[in-house]
């Protein structure tokens, strides 16, 4: 689990997940955890802003740079509450 989320490779992957969600759902795609709309105009630091979640948590061995299919768009709040699993 020693990989960091603060790399340009992760930032590019995160941007792709958000872009793909926008293409499919428009500007308010559903959160992959709670199902409520994620407002993509908000900062990723906002509790209701976009975050990218590893479907299989990193704590359970998922790599930071997981396959795109193993990542989903969620609210920052939902991702933080989910924590490590």
DSSP file (Angstrom, degrees, kcal/mol; ACC not computed):
  #  RESIDUE AA STRUCTURE BP1 BP2  ACC     N-H-->O    O-->H-N    N-H-->O    O-->H-N    TCO  KAPPA ALPHA  PHI   PSI    X-CA   Y-CA   Z-CA
    1    1 A X              0   0    0      0, 0.0    57,-0.0     0, 0.0    61,-0.0   0.000 360.0 360.0 360.0  13.5    0.0    0.0    0.0
    2    2 A X        +     0   0    0      2,-0.1     2,-0.1    62,-0.0     0, 0.0   0.500 360.0 109.8 -72.0  -4.2    3.0    2.3   -0.2
    3    3 A X        -     0   0    0      1,-0.1     2,-0.3     2,-0.0     4,-0.0  -0.408  63.3-131.3 -74.2 151.1    1.8    4.1   -3.3
    4    4 A X        -     0   0    0      1,-0.1     3,-0.3    -2,-0.1     6,-0.2  -0.741  12.3-145.3-105.3 149.7    0.7    7.7   -2.9
    5    5 A X  S    S+     0   0    0     -2,-0.3     2,-0.3     1,-0.2    -1,-0.1   0.460  90.8  81.9 -83.2  -3.0   -2.4    9.5   -4.2
    6    6 A X        +     0   0    0      4,-0.1     2,-0.3     5,-0.0    -1,-0.2  -0.264  69.2 107.4 -98.7  46.5   -0.3   12.6   -4.7
    7    7 A X  S  > S-     0   0    0     -2,-0.3     4,-2.2    -3,-0.3     5,-0.2  -0.856  76.7-122.4-119.4 157.5    1.2   11.6   -8.1
    8    8 A X  H  > S+     0   0    0     -2,-0.3     4,-2.2     1,-0.2     5,-0.2   0.853 113.4  57.9 -66.2 -32.4    0.5   12.9  -11.5
    9    9 A X  H  > S+     0   0    0      2,-0.2     4,-2.0     1,-0.2    -1,-0.2   0.921 108.6  44.9 -63.2 -43.2   -0.5    9.4  -12.6
   10   10 A X  H  > S+     0   0    0      2,-0.2     4,-3.0     1,-0.2     5,-0.2   0.916 111.4  53.1 -66.0 -42.0   -3.2    9.2   -9.9
   11   11 A X  H  X S+     0   0    0     -4,-2.2     4,-2.3     1,-0.2    -2,-0.2   0.884 109.8  48.6 -61.5 -38.3   -4.4   12.7  -10.8
   12   12 A X  H  X S+     0   0    0     -4,-2.2     4,-1.8     2,-0.2    -1,-0.2   0.905 112.8  47.4 -66.9 -41.4   -4.8   11.7  -14.4
   13   13 A X  H  X S+     0   0    0     -4,-2.0     4,-2.1     2,-0.2    -2,-0.2   0.911 111.8  50.5 -65.7 -42.4   -6.7    8.5  -13.5
   14   14 A X  H  X S+     0   0    0     -4,-3.0     4,-2.1     1,-0.2    -2,-0.2   0.923 109.8  50.7 -59.6 -45.8   -8.9   10.5  -11.1
   15   15 A X  H  X S+     0   0    0     -4,-2.3     4,-2.6     1,-0.2    -1,-0.2   0.864 108.6  52.7 -61.9 -36.2   -9.7   13.1  -13.9
   16   16 A X  H  X S+     0   0    0     -4,-1.8     4,-2.9     2,-0.2    -1,-0.2   0.906 107.1  51.3 -67.3 -41.1  -10.6   10.2  -16.3
   17   17 A X  H  X S+     0   0    0     -4,-2.1     4,-2.1     2,-0.2    -2,-0.2   0.928 113.8  44.8 -60.6 -44.6  -13.1    8.7  -13.8
   18   18 A X  H  X S+     0   0    0     -4,-2.1     4,-2.4     2,-0.2    -2,-0.2   0.920 113.8  49.5 -66.2 -44.0  -14.7   12.1  -13.4
   19   19 A X  H  X S+     0   0    0     -4,-2.6     4,-2.4     1,-0.2    -2,-0.2   0.924 111.1  49.2 -61.2 -45.1  -14.7   12.8  -17.2
   20   20 A X  H  X S+     0   0    0     -4,-2.9     4,-1.8     1,-0.2    -1,-0.2   0.905 111.2  49.6 -61.4 -41.9  -16.2    9.3  -17.9
   21   21 A X  H  X S+     0   0    0     -4,-2.1     4,-3.0    -5,-0.2     5,-0.4   0.899 110.5  50.6 -64.3 -40.3  -19.0    9.9  -15.3
   22   22 A X  H  X S+     0   0    0     -4,-2.4     4,-2.4     1,-0.2    -2,-0.2   0.902 108.7  52.0 -64.0 -41.4  -19.8   13.3  -16.8
   23   23 A X  H  < S+     0   0    0     -4,-2.4    -1,-0.2     1,-0.2    -2,-0.2   0.870 118.0  37.4 -63.8 -36.5  -20.0   11.8  -20.3
   24   24 A X  H  < S+     0   0    0     -4,-1.8    -2,-0.2    -5,-0.2    -1,-0.2   0.900 134.6  18.4 -81.3 -42.8  -22.5    9.2  -19.1
   25   25 A X  H >< S-     0   0    0     -4,-3.0     3,-0.5     1,-0.3    -3,-0.2   0.507  95.9-128.9-112.6  -7.1  -24.5   11.1  -16.6
   26   26 A X  T 3<  -     0   0    0     -4,-2.4     3,-0.5    -5,-0.4    -1,-0.3  -0.573  64.5 -28.2  86.3-156.7  -24.0   14.8  -17.3
   27   27 A X  T 3  S+     0   0    0      1,-0.2    13,-1.5    -2,-0.2    14,-0.3   0.515 135.8  47.4 -79.3  -4.7  -23.0   17.3  -14.6
   28   28 A X  S <  S+     0   0    0     -3,-0.5    -1,-0.2    11,-0.2    11,-0.2  -0.495  72.1 175.1-134.4  67.7  -24.6   15.5  -11.7
   29   29 A X        -     0   0    0     -3,-0.5     9,-3.2     9,-0.4     2,-0.1  -0.324  39.0 -96.5 -68.1 156.0  -23.7   11.8  -11.9
   30   30 A X  B     -A   37   0A   0      7,-0.2     2,-0.3    -9,-0.1     7,-0.2  -0.439  35.9-107.9 -74.7 147.3  -24.8    9.6   -9.0
   31   31 A X     >  -     0   0    0      5,-2.4     4,-1.2     1,-0.1    43,-0.3  -0.548  21.1-135.7 -68.6 134.1  -22.5    8.8   -6.1
   32   32 A X  T  4 S+     0   0    0     41,-2.5    42,-0.2    -2,-0.3    -1,-0.1   0.545 101.0  38.2 -70.8  -6.6  -21.3    5.2   -6.3
   33   33 A X  T  4 S+     0   0    0      3,-0.1    -1,-0.1    40,-0.1    41,-0.1   0.808 132.1  16.3-107.1 -56.0  -22.0    4.8   -2.6
   34   34 A X  T  4 S-     0   0    0      2,-0.2    -2,-0.1    41,-0.0     3,-0.1   0.675  88.9-131.1 -97.8 -18.1  -25.2    6.7   -1.6
   35   35 A X     <  +     0   0    0     -4,-1.2     2,-0.1     1,-0.3    -3,-0.1   0.325  63.4 127.2  86.5  -8.9  -26.7    7.2   -5.1
   36   36 A X  S    S-     0   0    0     -6,-0.2    -5,-2.4     1,-0.1    -1,-0.3  -0.471  71.7 -82.5 -79.2 155.7  -27.4   10.9   -4.7
   37   37 A X  B     -A   30   0A   0     -7,-0.2     2,-0.6    -2,-0.1    -7,-0.2  -0.252  35.1-140.9 -61.4 141.1  -26.0   13.3   -7.3
   38   38 A X        -     0   0    0     -9,-3.2     2,-1.0    -3,-0.1    -9,-0.4  -0.917  14.5-137.0-100.1 122.9  -22.4   14.5   -7.1
   39   39 A X    >   -     0   0    0      9,-1.0     3,-1.6    -2,-0.6    11,-0.4  -0.716  14.3-166.6 -84.1 105.4  -22.0   18.1   -8.1
   40   40 A X  T 3  S+     0   0    0    -13,-1.5    -1,-0.2    -2,-1.0   -12,-0.1   0.594  81.4  69.5 -71.2  -9.7  -19.0   18.2  -10.3
   41   41 A X  T 3  S+     0   0    0    -14,-0.3    -1,-0.3     2,-0.1     2,-0.1   0.641  85.7  87.9 -81.1 -12.8  -18.8   22.0  -10.0
   42   42 A X  S <  S-     0   0    0     -3,-1.6     8,-0.5     6,-0.1     2,-0.1  -0.468  89.2 -99.3 -83.1 156.8  -17.8   21.7   -6.3
   43   43 A X    >   -     0   0    0     -2,-0.1     3,-1.4     6,-0.1     6,-0.2  -0.375  27.9-118.4 -67.5 150.6  -14.2   21.3   -5.1
   44   44 A X  T 3  S+     0   0    0      1,-0.3    -1,-0.1     5,-0.2     5,-0.1   0.605 115.8  61.8 -65.7 -10.6  -13.0   17.8   -4.3
   45   45 A X  T 3  S+     0   0    0      3,-0.0    -1,-0.3     6,-0.0     2,-0.2   0.640  82.4  95.9 -88.2 -16.8  -12.5   19.2   -0.7
   46   46 A X  S X  S-     0   0    0     -3,-1.4     3,-1.8     1,-0.1    30,-0.5  -0.531  84.2-125.6 -71.3 138.6  -16.2   20.0   -0.4
   47   47 A X  T 3  S+     0   0    0      1,-0.3    30,-3.0    -2,-0.2    31,-0.4   0.823 113.1  40.2 -55.4 -31.4  -18.1   17.1    1.4
   48   48 A X  T 3  S+     0   0    0     28,-0.2    -9,-1.0    27,-0.2    -1,-0.3   0.360  99.1 103.4 -99.6   4.9  -20.5   16.9   -1.5
   49   49 A X  S <  S-     0   0    0     -3,-1.8    27,-2.0    -6,-0.2    28,-0.2  -0.231  83.1 -72.2 -80.0 174.3  -17.8   17.4   -4.1
   50   50 A X  E     +B   75   0B   0     -8,-0.5     2,-0.3   -11,-0.4    25,-0.2  -0.417  50.9 166.6 -75.5 139.8  -16.4   14.6   -6.3
   51   51 A X  E     -B   74   0B   0     23,-2.6    23,-2.8    -2,-0.2     2,-0.5  -0.946  30.9-126.5-139.8 159.7  -14.0   12.0   -5.0
   52   52 A X  E     -B   73   0B   0     -2,-0.3     2,-0.4    21,-0.2    21,-0.2  -0.958  24.9-160.3-115.4 126.4  -12.8    8.8   -6.6
   53   53 A X  E     -B   72   0B   0     19,-3.0    19,-2.0    -2,-0.5     2,-0.6  -0.813  18.7-128.7-107.3 140.7  -13.2    5.6   -4.6
   54   54 A X  E     -B   71   0B   0     -2,-0.4    17,-0.2    17,-0.2     4,-0.1  -0.803  15.7-148.5 -82.2 120.3  -11.4    2.3   -4.9
   55   55 A X  S    S+     0   0    0     15,-2.6     2,-0.7    -2,-0.6    -1,-0.2   0.938  97.2  44.6 -57.8 -47.7  -14.2   -0.4   -5.1
   56   56 A X  S    S-     0   0    0     14,-0.5    -1,-0.2    -3,-0.1    29,-0.1  -0.893 110.2-117.7 -92.5 115.3  -11.8   -2.8   -3.4
   57   57 A X    > > -     0   0    0     -2,-0.7     3,-1.6     1,-0.1     5,-1.5  -0.132   8.3-125.3 -57.6 146.6  -10.3   -0.7   -0.7
   58   58 A X  G > 5S+     0   0    0      1,-0.3     3,-2.0     3,-0.2    -1,-0.1   0.828 111.3  65.6 -58.3 -32.2   -6.5    0.0   -0.7
   59   59 A X  G 3 5S+     0   0    0      1,-0.3    -1,-0.3     2,-0.1    -2,-0.1   0.746  99.9  52.2 -63.0 -22.0   -6.4   -1.4    2.8
   60   60 A X  G < 5S-     0   0    0     -3,-1.6    -1,-0.3     2,-0.0    -2,-0.2   0.197 135.3 -84.1-100.1  14.5   -7.4   -4.8    1.3
   61   61 A X  T < 5S+     0   0    0     -3,-2.0    -3,-0.2     1,-0.3     2,-0.2   0.425  76.9 146.4 105.8  -1.1   -4.6   -4.7   -1.3
   62   62 A X      < -     0   0    0     -5,-1.5    -1,-0.3     1,-0.1     2,-0.1  -0.480  49.2-120.1 -68.3 136.8   -6.0   -2.6   -4.2
   63   63 A X    >   -     0   0    0     -2,-0.2     3,-0.6     1,-0.1    -1,-0.1  -0.430  14.4-121.1 -74.5 153.7   -3.3   -0.7   -5.9
   64   64 A X  T 3  S+     0   0    0      1,-0.3     2,-1.5    -2,-0.1    -1,-0.1   0.939 114.3  51.9 -56.1 -47.4   -3.5    3.1   -6.0
   65   65 A X  T 3  S+     0   0    0    -52,-0.0    -1,-0.3    -3,-0.0    -2,-0.1  -0.454  86.9 168.8 -91.0  63.4   -3.4    3.0   -9.8
   66   66 A X    <   -     0   0    0     -2,-1.5     5,-0.1    -3,-0.6    -2,-0.0  -0.191  45.9 -80.2 -68.9 163.5   -6.2    0.4  -10.1
   67   67 A X    >   -     0   0    0      1,-0.1     3,-2.2     3,-0.1    -1,-0.2  -0.366  43.8-113.4 -60.3 147.4   -8.0   -0.5  -13.3
   68   68 A X  G >  S+     0   0    0      1,-0.3     3,-1.5     2,-0.2    -1,-0.1   0.818 117.5  61.0 -55.4 -32.8  -10.6    2.1  -14.3
   69   69 A X  G 3  S+     0   0    0      1,-0.3    -1,-0.3     3,-0.0    -2,-0.0   0.692  99.0  57.4 -68.9 -17.6  -13.3   -0.5  -13.7
   70   70 A X  G <  S+     0   0    0     -3,-2.2   -15,-2.6   -15,-0.1   -14,-0.5   0.245  98.7  74.3 -97.4  12.1  -12.2   -0.8  -10.1
   71   71 A X  E <   -B   54   0B   0     -3,-1.5     2,-0.3   -17,-0.2   -17,-0.2  -0.913  58.5-175.5-123.1 151.5  -12.8    2.9   -9.4
   72   72 A X  E     -B   53   0B   0    -19,-2.0   -19,-3.0    -2,-0.3     2,-0.4  -0.993  29.5-109.1-146.2 152.9  -16.0    4.9   -9.0
   73   73 A X  E     +B   52   0B   0     -2,-0.3   -41,-2.5   -21,-0.2     2,-0.3  -0.662  48.4 157.0 -81.1 131.9  -17.1    8.5   -8.6
   74   74 A X  E     -B   51   0B   0    -23,-2.8   -23,-2.6    -2,-0.4     2,-0.2  -0.900  46.3 -85.1-143.4 170.1  -18.4    9.2   -5.1
   75   75 A X  E  >  -B   50   0B   0     -2,-0.3     4,-2.4   -25,-0.2   -25,-0.2  -0.553  36.1-124.4 -72.8 147.0  -19.0   12.2   -2.8
   76   76 A X  H  > S+     0   0    0    -27,-2.0     4,-2.6   -30,-0.5     5,-0.2   0.904 113.6  54.2 -55.9 -41.2  -15.9   13.1   -0.7
   77   77 A X  H  > S+     0   0    0    -30,-3.0     4,-2.4   -28,-0.2    -1,-0.2   0.920 109.1  45.9 -60.8 -46.4  -18.2   12.7    2.4
   78   78 A X  H  > S+     0   0    0    -31,-0.4     4,-2.2     1,-0.2    -1,-0.2   0.892 113.1  50.0 -66.1 -39.5  -19.2    9.2    1.4
   79   79 A X  H  X S+     0   0    0     -4,-2.4     4,-1.7     2,-0.2    -2,-0.2   0.909 112.0  47.8 -65.4 -42.0  -15.6    8.2    0.6
   80   80 A X  H  < S+     0   0    0     -4,-2.6    -2,-0.2    -5,-0.2    -1,-0.2   0.897 112.2  49.0 -66.3 -40.3  -14.4    9.6    3.9
   81   81 A X  H  < S+     0   0    0     -4,-2.4    -1,-0.2     1,-0.2    -2,-0.2   0.876 108.6  53.6 -66.1 -37.4  -17.1    7.8    5.9
   82   82 A X  H >< S+     0   0    0     -4,-2.2     3,-1.6    -5,-0.2    -1,-0.2   0.872  84.9 164.4 -65.5 -36.2  -16.4    4.5    4.1
   83   83 A X  T 3<  -     0   0    0     -4,-1.7    -1,-0.2     1,-0.2    -2,-0.1  -0.302  62.3  -6.5  60.0-129.4  -12.8    4.8    5.1
   84   84 A X  T 3         0   0    0     -3,-0.1    -1,-0.2     1,-0.1    -2,-0.1   0.232 360.0 360.0 -89.2  12.6  -10.8    1.6    4.8
   85   85 A X    <         0   0    0     -3,-1.6    -2,-0.2   -26,-0.1    -1,-0.1   0.466 360.0 360.0 157.1 360.0  -13.6   -0.7    3.9
